[in-house]
Structures are given as structure tokens and as C-alpha cells.
Amino acid sequence: LVVSFTLKHAQGIDCGGGYIKILPEIELEDFDGETPYYMMFGPDICGYNKKIHLIFGYKGKNLLWKKEPKCEDDKLTHLYTVIVNEDGTYEVQVDGEKKESGKLEEDWDFMEPKEIDDAS
């Protein structure tokens, strides 16, 4: 899966984001901020916090990324790309340059923590 889009904060931005959401099939009039999604990806800027979000919707929960790569905060156009591979690995790029990569199962909590019985 490859999701890629360009974004330009022409006026500058102090607090806000520019995301793309991958949604299930819905009626447009039903879309709002609470609409479930499969993936949300893009930069988020609020004060000194300038990071790229990559959030997966999974089993009714929004799974936050354990990593927080810095996003661009200038007034230029930037190309944001996420690549999710069949083997469970991913890469996030900005302007074709790798910002972060890893394994889905390590960088998001898709699996519930396993409990081990205490034999004592």
C-alpha cells in the first residue's frame, strides 16, 4: 500500500494539521471528525510539537505511532508518503527522503499484551 500526497501551508501554521484519511465506504453527509478510518497520515503542528502522524484504526481503536518523526513547518510544498509492505514493514518519506521505518507490530500496539501466569 502506498499513500502519497502533497501539502503546502501557504500562510504558515501555529496549530493544526494536514491529514489524509483512508476510510471505509461511507455516505459523504455522514463524514465528520468521529468517522472511523483505516489510516490517518500527515503532519501535525502545534507550538513546538511538529510531528508526522501515522495512526491506524484497528478493532475500534485508533492506534498511535510510537515514533514521532519531525514534519516540515515551512511554507513550501512537501510530498508526504507512507509505504506499507506485505511483510509488515513500513517506511515514511518526506520529499522522497526516508524519515522513519520499521515493523508494524513493533511500532503500534496491534496485539494486546500477553499475560503469563505467575507460578509462585
Backbone as JSON Lines, residues from 0, in Angstrom:
{"i":0,"aa":"L","n":[0.85,-1.17,0.0],"ca":[0.0,0.0,0.0],"c":[0.89,1.23,0.0]}
{"i":1,"aa":"V","n":[0.62,2.15,-0.9],"ca":[1.35,3.4,-0.94],"c":[0.33,4.53,-0.91]}
{"i":2,"aa":"V","n":[0.5,5.44,0.06],"ca":[-0.34,6.62,0.16],"c":[0.59,7.82,0.08]}
{"i":3,"aa":"S","n":[0.31,8.73,-0.84],"ca":[1.19,9.86,-1.05],"c":[0.36,11.1,-1.4]}
{"i":4,"aa":"F","n":[0.73,12.23,-0.83],"ca":[0.03,13.47,-1.14],"c":[0.97,14.65,-0.9]}
{"i":5,"aa":"T","n":[0.65,15.77,-1.55],"ca":[1.42,16.99,-1.33],"c":[0.62,17.93,-0.45]}
{"i":6,"aa":"L","n":[1.36,18.74,0.3],"ca":[0.74,19.66,1.23],"c":[1.57,20.93,1.29]}
{"i":7,"aa":"K","n":[0.88,22.07,1.3],"ca":[1.55,23.37,1.43],"c":[0.78,24.2,2.44]}
{"i":8,"aa":"H","n":[1.48,24.6,3.5],"ca":[0.9,25.53,4.48],"c":[1.29,26.94,4.03]}
{"i":9,"aa":"A","n":[0.56,27.47,3.06],"ca":[0.92,28.73,2.41],"c":[0.94,29.92,3.36]}
{"i":10,"aa":"Q","n":[0.12,29.88,4.39],"ca":[0.04,31.01,5.32],"c":[0.88,30.77,6.57]}
{"i":11,"aa":"G","n":[1.6,29.67,6.62],"ca":[2.26,29.3,7.87],"c":[1.2,28.74,8.8]}
{"i":12,"aa":"I","n":[1.61,28.09,9.84],"ca":[0.64,27.48,10.74],"c":[1.23,27.4,12.14]}
{"i":13,"aa":"D","n":[0.44,27.75,13.13],"ca":[0.87,27.65,14.52],"c":[0.32,26.4,15.18]}
{"i":14,"aa":"C","n":[-0.91,26.04,14.82],"ca":[-1.51,24.86,15.42],"c":[-2.55,24.28,14.46]}
{"i":15,"aa":"G","n":[-2.26,23.09,13.96],"ca":[-3.18,22.43,13.04],"c":[-2.47,21.31,12.33]}
{"i":16,"aa":"G","n":[-3.17,20.66,11.44],"ca":[-2.58,19.55,10.72],"c":[-3.12,19.47,9.31]}
{"i":17,"aa":"G","n":[-2.49,18.61,8.53],"ca":[-2.92,18.34,7.18],"c":[-2.87,16.84,6.96]}
{"i":18,"aa":"Y","n":[-3.98,16.18,7.15],"ca":[-4.01,14.72,7.13],"c":[-4.79,14.2,5.94]}
{"i":19,"aa":"I","n":[-4.47,12.97,5.59],"ca":[-5.3,12.22,4.67],"c":[-5.8,11.01,5.46]}
{"i":20,"aa":"K","n":[-7.08,10.71,5.3],"ca":[-7.67,9.55,5.98],"c":[-8.14,8.54,4.94]}
{"i":21,"aa":"I","n":[-7.81,7.29,5.19],"ca":[-8.3,6.2,4.37],"c":[-9.53,5.65,5.09]}
{"i":22,"aa":"L","n":[-10.69,5.76,4.44],"ca":[-11.97,5.46,5.08],"c":[-12.64,4.23,4.49]}
{"i":23,"aa":"P","n":[-13.5,3.6,5.28],"ca":[-14.39,2.6,4.67],"c":[-15.41,3.34,3.8]}
{"i":24,"aa":"E","n":[-16.18,2.62,3.03],"ca":[-17.2,3.26,2.2],"c":[-18.27,3.87,3.1]}
{"i":25,"aa":"I","n":[-18.49,5.18,2.96],"ca":[-19.49,5.89,3.75],"c":[-20.2,6.9,2.86]}
{"i":26,"aa":"E","n":[-21.33,7.38,3.33],"ca":[-22.02,8.48,2.67],"c":[-21.35,9.78,3.09]}
{"i":27,"aa":"L","n":[-21.11,10.67,2.15],"ca":[-20.41,11.92,2.42],"c":[-21.06,12.71,3.54]}
{"i":28,"aa":"E","n":[-22.39,12.74,3.58],"ca":[-23.08,13.52,4.62],"c":[-22.88,12.93,6.01]}
{"i":29,"aa":"D","n":[-22.4,11.69,6.09],"ca":[-22.14,11.05,7.39],"c":[-20.7,11.28,7.88]}
{"i":30,"aa":"F","n":[-19.88,11.92,7.06],"ca":[-18.47,12.13,7.43],"c":[-18.33,13.29,8.4]}
{"i":31,"aa":"D","n":[-17.61,13.03,9.51],"ca":[-17.25,14.08,10.46],"c":[-15.97,13.66,11.17]}
{"i":32,"aa":"G","n":[-15.55,14.39,12.18],"ca":[-14.31,14.11,12.89],"c":[-14.29,12.8,13.64]}
{"i":33,"aa":"E","n":[-15.47,12.22,13.88],"ca":[-15.56,10.95,14.61],"c":[-15.72,9.74,13.69]}
{"i":34,"aa":"T","n":[-15.73,9.96,12.38],"ca":[-15.89,8.86,11.44],"c":[-14.72,7.9,11.55]}
{"i":35,"aa":"P","n":[-14.98,6.61,11.71],"ca":[-13.89,5.63,11.79],"c":[-13.07,5.61,10.49]}
{"i":36,"aa":"Y","n":[-11.8,5.34,10.63],"ca":[-10.91,5.27,9.47],"c":[-9.96,4.1,9.62]}
{"i":37,"aa":"Y","n":[-9.38,3.69,8.48],"ca":[-8.36,2.64,8.49],"c":[-6.99,3.22,8.81]}
{"i":38,"aa":"M","n":[-6.72,4.42,8.26],"ca":[-5.43,5.05,8.46],"c":[-5.57,6.56,8.36]}
{"i":39,"aa":"M","n":[-4.84,7.28,9.21],"ca":[-4.73,8.73,9.13],"c":[-3.24,9.07,9.08]}
{"i":40,"aa":"F","n":[-2.86,9.89,8.12],"ca":[-1.44,10.15,7.87],"c":[-1.24,11.61,7.5]}
{"i":41,"aa":"G","n":[-0.25,12.24,8.11],"ca":[0.11,13.59,7.74],"c":[0.74,14.37,8.87]}
{"i":42,"aa":"P","n":[1.18,15.59,8.57],"ca":[1.86,16.41,9.56],"c":[0.9,17.05,10.55]}
{"i":43,"aa":"D","n":[1.4,17.24,11.76],"ca":[0.65,17.89,12.83],"c":[1.58,18.9,13.49]}
{"i":44,"aa":"I","n":[1.15,20.16,13.54],"ca":[1.96,21.23,14.11],"c":[1.14,21.92,15.19]}
{"i":45,"aa":"C","n":[1.71,21.99,16.38],"ca":[1.07,22.75,17.45],"c":[2.16,23.26,18.38]}
{"i":46,"aa":"G","n":[2.48,24.55,18.24],"ca":[3.57,25.12,19.03],"c":[4.89,24.47,18.66]}
{"i":47,"aa":"Y","n":[5.59,23.97,19.67],"ca":[6.88,23.32,19.43],"c":[6.73,21.87,18.99]}
{"i":48,"aa":"N","n":[5.53,21.33,19.09],"ca":[5.27,19.95,18.7],"c":[5.03,19.9,17.19]}
{"i":49,"aa":"K","n":[5.99,19.39,16.45],"ca":[5.91,19.31,15.0],"c":[6.25,17.88,14.59]}
{"i":50,"aa":"K","n":[5.21,17.05,14.35],"ca":[5.46,15.64,14.07],"c":[4.57,15.14,12.94]}
{"i":51,"aa":"I","n":[4.94,13.99,12.44],"ca":[4.14,13.3,11.44],"c":[3.3,12.27,12.16]}
{"i":52,"aa":"H","n":[1.98,12.3,11.93],"ca":[1.09,11.29,12.48],"c":[0.92,10.15,11.48]}
{"i":53,"aa":"L","n":[0.91,8.95,12.01],"ca":[0.51,7.77,11.24],"c":[-0.28,6.91,12.21]}
{"i":54,"aa":"I","n":[-1.58,6.99,12.11],"ca":[-2.48,6.34,13.05],"c":[-3.31,5.3,12.29]}
{"i":55,"aa":"F","n":[-3.39,4.11,12.85],"ca":[-4.19,3.05,12.25],"c":[-5.45,2.82,13.07]}
{"i":56,"aa":"G","n":[-6.59,2.69,12.41],"ca":[-7.83,2.27,13.04],"c":[-7.87,0.76,13.04]}
{"i":57,"aa":"Y","n":[-7.97,0.16,14.25],"ca":[-7.91,-1.29,14.34],"c":[-8.8,-1.77,15.47]}
{"i":58,"aa":"K","n":[-9.77,-2.62,15.15],"ca":[-10.7,-3.18,16.13],"c":[-11.33,-2.1,17.01]}
{"i":59,"aa":"G","n":[-11.78,-1.02,16.35],"ca":[-12.49,0.05,17.05],"c":[-11.61,1.02,17.81]}
{"i":60,"aa":"K","n":[-10.29,0.88,17.7],"ca":[-9.37,1.78,18.4],"c":[-8.48,2.5,17.39]}
{"i":61,"aa":"N","n":[-8.05,3.7,17.74],"ca":[-7.07,4.43,16.95],"c":[-5.71,4.19,17.58]}
{"i":62,"aa":"L","n":[-4.86,3.46,16.86],"ca":[-3.55,3.08,17.38],"c":[-2.52,4.14,17.03]}
{"i":63,"aa":"L","n":[-1.95,4.77,18.06],"ca":[-0.97,5.83,17.85],"c":[0.41,5.23,17.57]}
{"i":64,"aa":"W","n":[1.16,5.93,16.76],"ca":[2.52,5.55,16.39],"c":[3.43,5.79,17.59]}
{"i":65,"aa":"K","n":[4.29,4.85,17.88],"ca":[5.23,5.0,18.99],"c":[6.38,5.94,18.64]}
{"i":66,"aa":"K","n":[6.56,6.23,17.36],"ca":[7.62,7.13,16.9],"c":[7.01,8.48,16.58]}
{"i":67,"aa":"E","n":[7.82,9.54,16.63],"ca":[7.33,10.89,16.35],"c":[8.33,11.65,15.47]}
{"i":68,"aa":"P","n":[8.46,11.26,14.2],"ca":[9.39,11.99,13.33],"c":[8.9,13.42,13.1]}
{"i":69,"aa":"K","n":[9.85,14.33,12.97],"ca":[9.56,15.74,12.78],"c":[9.0,15.98,11.37]}
{"i":70,"aa":"C","n":[8.0,16.84,11.29],"ca":[7.45,17.23,9.99],"c":[8.05,18.57,9.57]}
{"i":71,"aa":"E","n":[7.84,18.91,8.33],"ca":[8.28,20.2,7.81],"c":[7.32,21.28,8.32]}
{"i":72,"aa":"D","n":[7.85,22.47,8.62],"ca":[6.99,23.54,9.14],"c":[7.2,24.87,8.41]}
{"i":73,"aa":"D","n":[7.62,24.78,7.15],"ca":[7.81,25.98,6.36],"c":[6.6,26.21,5.44]}
{"i":74,"aa":"K","n":[6.71,27.13,4.52],"ca":[5.59,27.47,3.63],"c":[5.75,26.83,2.24]}
{"i":75,"aa":"L","n":[6.63,25.86,2.11],"ca":[6.85,25.19,0.83],"c":[5.93,23.98,0.68]}
{"i":76,"aa":"T","n":[5.8,23.49,-0.54],"ca":[5.03,22.27,-0.8],"c":[5.91,21.06,-0.51]}
{"i":77,"aa":"H","n":[5.36,20.1,0.22],"ca":[6.1,18.89,0.55],"c":[5.27,17.66,0.19]}
{"i":78,"aa":"L","n":[5.98,16.61,-0.23],"ca":[5.37,15.34,-0.59],"c":[5.51,14.37,0.58]}
{"i":79,"aa":"Y","n":[4.37,13.98,1.16],"ca":[4.33,13.02,2.26],"c":[3.93,11.66,1.7]}
{"i":80,"aa":"T","n":[4.71,10.61,2.04],"ca":[4.45,9.28,1.52],"c":[4.6,8.25,2.63]}
{"i":81,"aa":"V","n":[3.67,7.31,2.69],"ca":[3.82,6.15,3.56],"c":[3.7,4.91,2.69]}
{"i":82,"aa":"I","n":[4.59,3.96,2.92],"ca":[4.61,2.7,2.2],"c":[4.45,1.59,3.23]}
{"i":83,"aa":"V","n":[3.4,0.78,3.08],"ca":[3.19,-0.37,3.97],"c":[3.36,-1.62,3.1]}
{"i":84,"aa":"N","n":[4.32,-2.44,3.47],"ca":[4.66,-3.62,2.68],"c":[3.92,-4.86,3.19]}
{"i":85,"aa":"E","n":[3.79,-5.84,2.32],"ca":[3.1,-7.1,2.65],"c":[3.76,-7.84,3.8]}
{"i":86,"aa":"D","n":[5.05,-7.63,4.0],"ca":[5.77,-8.35,5.06],"c":[5.64,-7.69,6.44]}
{"i":87,"aa":"G","n":[4.78,-6.65,6.54],"ca":[4.56,-5.98,7.82],"c":[5.55,-4.89,8.14]}
{"i":88,"aa":"T","n":[6.34,-4.48,7.16],"ca":[7.26,-3.36,7.36],"c":[6.66,-2.11,6.71]}
{"i":89,"aa":"Y","n":[7.21,-0.95,7.08],"ca":[6.71,0.31,6.53],"c":[7.86,1.3,6.42]}
{"i":90,"aa":"E","n":[7.6,2.34,5.64],"ca":[8.54,3.47,5.53],"c":[7.73,4.74,5.34]}
{"i":91,"aa":"V","n":[8.14,5.8,6.02],"ca":[7.54,7.13,5.86],"c":[8.59,8.03,5.24]}
{"i":92,"aa":"Q","n":[8.18,8.74,4.2],"ca":[9.09,9.64,3.49],"c":[8.49,11.05,3.44]}
{"i":93,"aa":"V","n":[9.38,12.02,3.41],"ca":[9.0,13.41,3.12],"c":[9.91,13.86,1.99]}
{"i":94,"aa":"D","n":[9.31,14.29,0.9],"ca":[10.04,14.71,-0.29],"c":[10.99,13.63,-0.8]}
{"i":95,"aa":"G","n":[10.56,12.36,-0.68],"ca":[11.34,11.23,-1.18],"c":[12.45,10.78,-0.26]}
{"i":96,"aa":"E","n":[12.64,11.46,0.87],"ca":[13.69,11.1,1.83],"c":[13.08,10.33,3.0]}
{"i":97,"aa":"K","n":[13.68,9.21,3.34],"ca":[13.17,8.39,4.44],"c":[13.28,9.16,5.76]}
{"i":98,"aa":"K","n":[12.14,9.27,6.46],"ca":[12.1,9.89,7.78],"c":[12.06,8.84,8.88]}
{"i":99,"aa":"E","n":[11.4,7.71,8.59],"ca":[11.25,6.66,9.59],"c":[10.87,5.38,8.89]}
{"i":100,"aa":"S","n":[11.18,4.25,9.52],"ca":[10.77,2.95,9.0],"c":[10.78,1.95,10.15]}
{"i":101,"aa":"G","n":[10.22,0.79,9.91],"ca":[10.2,-0.23,10.95],"c":[9.2,-1.32,10.65]}
{"i":102,"aa":"K","n":[8.77,-1.99,11.74],"ca":[7.79,-3.06,11.64],"c":[6.49,-2.62,12.3]}
{"i":103,"aa":"L","n":[5.39,-2.91,11.65],"ca":[4.08,-2.53,12.19],"c":[3.87,-3.08,13.59]}
{"i":104,"aa":"E","n":[4.19,-4.35,13.8],"ca":[3.91,-4.98,15.1],"c":[4.77,-4.41,16.22]}
{"i":105,"aa":"E","n":[5.89,-3.78,15.9],"ca":[6.75,-3.19,16.93],"c":[6.39,-1.73,17.23]}
{"i":106,"aa":"D","n":[5.88,-1.02,16.23],"ca":[5.7,0.43,16.37],"c":[4.25,0.85,16.64]}
{"i":107,"aa":"W","n":[3.33,-0.11,16.67],"ca":[1.93,0.12,17.06],"c":[1.5,-1.05,17.92]}
{"i":108,"aa":"D","n":[0.52,-0.83,18.78],"ca":[0.03,-1.89,19.67],"c":[-1.15,-2.63,19.05]}
{"i":109,"aa":"F","n":[-0.88,-3.34,17.93],"ca":[-1.94,-4.13,17.29],"c":[-2.33,-5.32,18.17]}
{"i":110,"aa":"M","n":[-1.38,-5.88,18.85],"ca":[-1.63,-7.06,19.68],"c":[-1.71,-6.64,21.14]}
{"i":111,"aa":"E","n":[-2.68,-7.2,21.85],"ca":[-2.8,-6.94,23.28],"c":[-1.6,-7.58,23.99]}
{"i":112,"aa":"P","n":[-1.13,-6.96,25.07],"ca":[-0.02,-7.58,25.81],"c":[-0.44,-8.97,26.32]}
{"i":113,"aa":"K","n":[0.47,-9.89,26.24],"ca":[0.19,-11.25,26.69],"c":[0.45,-11.35,28.19]}
{"i":114,"aa":"E","n":[-0.45,-12.03,28.88],"ca":[-0.29,-12.26,30.3],"c":[0.26,-13.65,30.51]}
{"i":115,"aa":"I","n":[1.21,-13.76,31.42],"ca":[1.79,-15.05,31.76],"c":[1.43,-15.34,33.2]}
{"i":116,"aa":"D","n":[0.87,-16.52,33.43],"ca":[0.51,-16.92,34.79],"c":[1.75,-16.94,35.67]}
{"i":117,"aa":"D","n":[1.62,-16.37,36.86],"ca":[2.69,-16.39,37.85],"c":[2.58,-17.69,38.63]}
{"i":118,"aa":"A","n":[3.58,-18.55,38.48],"ca":[3.55,-19.86,39.11],"c":[3.84,-19.82,40.61]}
{"i":119,"aa":"S","n":[4.25,-18.69,41.15],"ca":[4.59,-18.62,42.57],"c":[3.4,-18.52,43.48]}
